[in-house]
């Protein structure tokens, strides 16, 4: 099999923040360019397995993939430096990389075919693996344990839970192992469509499913080292992630008429793992993550997420896919799903970031202009971009709300002229230069300078507008089909990407929720993971939820002839019924 040679850091080195080529400049020195890798680096031969260099790198299982933009050539996170003769730069690379970096041999791996014999430098660490023959660790703990898994398109959340079927001891359960990791399939693209397309290739399903299986097997092994012997898993996911994980043919999700690739509400055998329970799958794009979420809110005897909401209520699981359920009664519900893209995960945004220390999580309007709130404290102006982790999705939402309030951003998502309010002139004009803000053209599009040498691009605004349009279009259709006004909803439950830290004021100000519903809109945490844990602890809940899922009516919005016109009407920062 053809191979490429990759020079990379070894474990124990500190990785560079992946937001600017400036962070990689100490990888441009003579030491890392030599025939032999210097101390702290190694050369590894990887097989050519993908259509692009990025796919070969990040679907190998050797590297933990960054949050890539599905090969759009926008994020720049897949950049590599050719140590062999670099190819001529492409226009897409000139739009993202500086002249200095292009001259130094940096290119975008998503735009390059993997050529045998290529030698590239990758600014990434190898994925950590459990060493073969590692110590067995702690003695087995008393009790029976399972692993609850929220298998998301972008991230995998997991938690060890008890299988005793008794009331939850909150203090004890809080101490059980839990964690989050990037979905190792990200190398195939950040969205479901990219995964389905890669899975349709020869061996694609096996490659993608194997990556998740290996990650979960390593998690089970790590739990065992701590004394938690996992007997069963529950993997809650959308139908595409479920099908790929189980090795099913997902081409039925690629074109109409859409169909589920495999059934839910069953135990599945996955090589290398304990038995895996798959929650009920509702429809081709409404999956076990939604049925698990409903179960966590309504069917949990422990009420771990608080008292069950009264009917009717809305459950919105927002992520790369937006799945909404309008629960009208214990026996009647409507559901809808629309692709949202990964903006709420901080992906496909120029300075997008996960919620990590140093990232901007909020912007406030002050007499001085935009004041960022940095996770963990500090300021993004201290040392520039290298001192920050970028901007989280909640940070972007609060930023857009602030710009709407100042008049610098129109309802249509366009940057306004500089002759608006005094504050707008300060933010959008030359007056903002001293505070790190102001309007300018960068990389061929309009942008607003932000503190910390970051910027908000017009394309960033468009990505978030698409998310908003998908969400409000789905919600308005559900309400219309049920013939109830939004005011009758007792609660709007936000799960998924906004389940932990939803900026309610920003969502209200940007038109994500109907007027007057802000006080009824609440983040409810990771309901998919909570439901997966519930299915493991209380097996009778599985059949109760399965009966509910069978009664759900799903609206197919994407095939509606008026979909395009309706979507365009919702592409505004205002509620549209």
Rosetta blueprint (number, residue, H / E / L):
1 X L
2 X L
3 X E
4 X E
5 X E
6 X E
7 X E
8 X E
9 X E
10 X L
11 X L
12 X L
13 X L
14 X L
15 X L
16 X L
17 X L
18 X L
19 X L
20 X L
21 X H
22 X H
23 X H
24 X H
25 X H
26 X H
27 X H
28 X L
29 X L
30 X H
31 X H
32 X H
33 X H
34 X L
35 X L
36 X L
37 X L
38 X L
39 X L
40 X L
41 X E
42 X E
43 X E
44 X E
45 X E
46 X E
47 X E
48 X L
49 X L
50 X L
51 X L
52 X L
53 X H
54 X H
55 X H
56 X H
57 X H
58 X H
59 X L
60 X L
61 X L
62 X L
63 X E
64 X L
65 X L
66 X L
67 X L
68 X L
69 X L
70 X L
71 X L
72 X L
73 X L
74 X L
75 X L
76 X L
77 X L
78 X L
79 X E
80 X E
81 X E
82 X E
83 X L
84 X L
85 X L
86 X L
87 X L
88 X L
89 X L
90 X L
91 X H
92 X H
93 X H
94 X H
95 X L
96 X L
97 X L
98 X L
99 X H
100 X H
101 X H
102 X H
103 X H
104 X L
105 X L
106 X E
107 X E
108 X E
109 X H
110 X H
111 X H
112 X L
113 X L
114 X L
115 X L
116 X L
117 X L
118 X L
119 X E
120 X E
121 X E
122 X E
123 X E
124 X E
125 X E
126 X E
127 X L
128 X L
129 X L
130 X L
131 X L
132 X L
133 X L
134 X L
135 X L
136 X L
137 X L
138 X L
139 X L
140 X L
141 X L
142 X L
143 X L
144 X L
145 X E
146 X E
147 X E
148 X E
149 X E
150 X E
151 X E
152 X L
153 X L
154 X L
155 X E
156 X E
157 X E
158 X E
159 X E
160 X E
161 X E
162 X E
163 X L
164 X L
165 X L
166 X L
167 X L
168 X L
169 X L
170 X H
171 X H
172 X H
173 X H
174 X H
175 X L
176 X L
177 X L
178 X E
179 X E
180 X E
181 X E
182 X E
183 X L
184 X H
185 X H
186 X H
187 X H
188 X H
189 X L
190 X L
191 X L
192 X H
193 X H
194 X H
195 X H
196 X H
197 X H
198 X H
199 X H
200 X L
201 X L
202 X L
203 X L
204 X H
205 X H
206 X H
207 X H
208 X H
209 X H
210 X H
211 X H
212 X H
213 X H
214 X H
215 X H
216 X H
217 X H
218 X H
219 X H
220 X H
221 X H
222 X H
223 X H
224 X H
225 X H
226 X L
227 X L
228 X L
229 X L
230 X E
231 X E
232 X E
233 X E
234 X E
235 X E
236 X E
237 X L
238 X L
239 X H
240 X H
241 X H
242 X H
243 X H
244 X H
245 X H
246 X L
247 X L
248 X L
249 X L
250 X L
251 X H
252 X H
253 X H
254 X L
255 X L
256 X L
257 X L
258 X L
259 X L
260 X L
261 X L
262 X L
263 X L
264 X L
265 X L
266 X E
267 X E
268 X E
269 X L
270 X L
271 X L
272 X L
273 X L
274 X L
275 X E
276 X E
277 X E
278 X E
279 X L
280 X L
281 X L
282 X L
283 X E
284 X L
285 X L
286 X E
287 X L
288 X H
289 X H
290 X H
291 X H
292 X H
293 X H
294 X H
295 X H
296 X H
297 X H
298 X H
299 X L
300 X L
301 X L
302 X L
303 X L
304 X L
305 X L
306 X L
307 X L
308 X L
309 X L
310 X L
311 X L
312 X L
313 X E
314 X E
315 X E
316 X E
317 X E
318 X E
319 X L
320 X L
321 X E
322 X E
323 X E
324 X E
325 X E
326 X E
327 X E
328 X E
329 X E
330 X L
331 X L
332 X E
333 X E
334 X E
335 X E
336 X E
337 X E
338 X E
339 X E
340 X L
341 X L
342 X H
343 X H
344 X H
345 X H
346 X L
347 X L
348 X L
349 X L
350 X L
351 X L
352 X E
353 X L
354 X L
355 X L
356 X L
357 X L
358 X L
359 X L
360 X E
361 X E
362 X E
363 X E
364 X E
365 X E
366 X E
367 X L
368 X L
369 X E
370 X E
371 X E
372 X E
373 X E
374 X E
375 X L
376 X L
377 X L
378 X L
379 X L
380 X L
381 X L
382 X L
383 X L
384 X H
385 X H
386 X H
387 X H
388 X L
389 X L
390 X L
391 X E
392 X L
393 X H
394 X H
395 X H
396 X H
397 X H
398 X H
399 X H
400 X H
401 X H
402 X H
403 X H
404 X H
405 X H
406 X H
407 X L
408 X L
409 X E
410 X L
411 X L
412 X L
413 X L
414 X L
415 X E
416 X L
417 X L
418 X L
419 X L
420 X L
421 X L
422 X H
423 X H
424 X H
425 X H
426 X H
427 X H
428 X H
429 X L
430 X H
431 X H
432 X H
433 X H
434 X H
435 X H
436 X L
437 X L
438 X E
439 X E
440 X E
441 X E
442 X E
443 X L
444 X L
445 X E
446 X E
447 X E
448 X E
449 X E
450 X E
451 X L
452 X L
453 X L
454 X E
455 X E
456 X E
457 X E
458 X H
459 X H
460 X H
461 X H
462 X H
463 X H
464 X H
465 X H
466 X H
467 X H
468 X H
469 X H
470 X H
471 X H
472 X H
473 X H
474 X H
475 X H
476 X H
477 X H
478 X H
479 X H
480 X H
481 X H
482 X H
483 X L
484 X L
485 X L
486 X H
487 X H
488 X H
489 X L
490 X L
491 X L
492 X E
493 X E
494 X E
495 X E
496 X E
497 X L
498 X L
499 X L
500 X L
501 X L
502 X L
503 X L
504 X H
505 X H
506 X H
507 X H
508 X H
509 X H
510 X L
511 X L
512 X L
513 X L
514 X L
515 X L
516 X L
517 X L
518 X H
519 X H
520 X H
521 X E
522 X E
523 X E
524 X L
525 X L
526 X L
527 X H
528 X H
529 X H
530 X H
531 X H
532 X H
533 X H
534 X H
535 X H
536 X H
537 X H
538 X L
539 X L
540 X H
541 X H
542 X H
543 X H
544 X H
545 X H
546 X H
547 X H
548 X H
549 X H
550 X H
551 X L
552 X E
553 X E
554 X E
555 X E
556 X L
557 X L
558 X L
559 X L
560 X L
561 X L
562 X L
563 X H
564 X H
565 X H
566 X H
567 X H
568 X H
569 X H
570 X L
571 X L
572 X L
573 X L
574 X L
575 X L
576 X L
577 X L
